[in-house]
Amino acid sequence: MGEQSSGLAANAAKRSRGSGVRGAAATAGPGAAGRAAGSAGKAAGGQRSESRTALVRRARRINRELAEVYPYAHPELDFEDSFQLLVATVLSAQTTDLRVNQTTPALFAAYPKPEDLATADPERVEELIRPTGFFRAKTRSIIGLAAALRDEHDGEVPGTLEELVKLPGVGRKTAFVVLGNAFGRPGITVDTHFGRLVRRWKWTEETDPDKVEAAVGALFPKSDWTMLSHRVIFHGRRICHARKPACGACPIAPLCPAYGEGETDPDKAEKLLKYEKGGYPGQRLNPPRSYLEAGGRPAPPLGAATGTATGADAGKAG
């Protein structure tokens, strides 16, 4: 973990040498970096109000920084087509993407098409998806949506929000995951990580997912929405944790109004990093090549050992 974490810190320092607070923080050492980040946090949303223009600029700068940190950001569900992505996203409710990815290979091997799943024995499906939790309700949803695809859409996943949300078990979040990643149509995915980070960054104070979607969407060009969602979720899973964010290892600390809520000591913060940033396996059994080339490691199959307790804990973080 130490070597990869050190590389992260070094890369963050390189990006910091551009201008303003980040440049000062990079050249003045960890103590100055913390003071700079704290000052930036106050300016960003702590002690004085932020104009709309300043908010838009800060939000877009955060997105640009995240694009450098996570050039390989992607949906963390394994899928080969829109049907698999739709089913996997429904199964991901109240569980980790890792658990879904470990479960779906057997499910899709048994029921590769909507027509197959639509006529499946519910008890058999329940057994296959049991590891994802809430397996009875999820079985009803995925068999129901498969039947709807067969009967109403000629076995094809529809490519519009209006049609997707009419399917059993499919809400706006699931629909935007499918639209953005299977059809290339921009959408913001407001999951737990996305919601808490945009509130932590003072992009919005809204808690209702639909209102969060509208508020954040107004800060960015529509073309940015899908990748923005991936980057924010990646950051929330790897660095900006809910209970103990790794502030001291965060490359966007100077732009964050919540800097200091977590561990600010760089060495201690590096030990909190997860997945590829901490040197541990990711969530996908079959991740994109760009992820592997950046040092990411595939997740283990269901029942396989992760190799370290920390790696297992990272998987639970979802």
Summary of the structure (lengths in Angstrom):
residues: 318
radius of gyration: 20.5
end to end distance: 19.3
largest distance: 64.9
contacts: 1055
relative contact order: 0.15
helix: 61%
strand: 1%
